[in-house]
Amino acid sequence: MIVANLHLQGSGAGLFDLYFSDYYLSKFFREIMHDPQLAADGFTYEGEALCEWLENGRETSPMTNVKVCHLHLTPNHALRLAVQDWLCKS
């Protein structure tokens, strides 16, 4: 598991470090995912970014560039809950 170090400015608390899994990051924006969606390629992406990718007529995987067998997205509830849990504890 890859762990990233994120520096955030707290409200009056000064600069602090948050450690989190790289799996929580959007493949498009490298920001924490809030609406993770599983695509046909088996990878999870931020929902908004993936919808934009598909709405622009792309029928390929953003990760592999191979044509996907369908355009149906499945919410990744487990990842969403893990991110929410991590955010609450941070």
N, C-alpha and C positions, 0 to 999 in steps of 0.2 A: 504494500500500500504506500502510495506517495503522500507525503505530508507537506503542506505548504505553510508558510509563515506569513500572516497578514498583519500589517500594522494599521491600526485604526485610531483616530483621535476620539477619545471619550469625552462626554460632556462634563468638563471640569475634572475628570479623573486623570488627565494626562495621556501620554502615549502608552499603549499596551499592546502586547502580542496575543494573537489568537492562533491556535494550531488547529488545523482541520484537514480532512481527507481531500485529496485532489478530485475524488469522485463527486464532490459537492459542487464543482465548478462547471459552468457552461463550456462546451467545446467551442462555441462561437465567440463568446465575450470574455471568457476566463473570469467570470464573476459567479458568485454563489447562486445556484439554481433555486428558484422559488416555485416553479411549475415544471418539474421534470417529466418528460414524455419519452416513452420507449418507442423507437421506430422499428421498421421491418428489418433493419440491419443488425438489430440486437443491441445497439448503443442507445444511451439516454442523452437527451439534449434538453435545453431550456425550451419550453413550449412555444413561446413567442418567436424565438429565433428560428425554430424548426418549421413553424407554420409559414413564416415569411420565405424561407428557403423553398418550400413546396409551392407556395402561391406564385412564386416567380417562374413556375414551370419546370423546376428541376425534379426529376424522378430518380435521382441517384442519392446514394449515401453521402452525407457530408464528410464522413471519415474515410471511406474507401473509394468513393466516386463510382461505385458499381451500381447499376440499375437495381432498384428495390422491387420486390415482388408485389407490394401493395403500399398504399399511402396512409393506411390507418395508423393512428397514434394511440398508444395506451398509456394512461397516467401511471407513473412509477410512484405509487403511494408509499412504498417502503423507503425510498430515497427521500421523498418529500418529508415524511415524518422524522427521518434521521436528521435532515437539515434543520427542521423546526426544533427538534430536541437540542441539537448542538447550539442553535442560536439562543435558545432560552437559558442554557447553562453558561453561555459566554458573557 
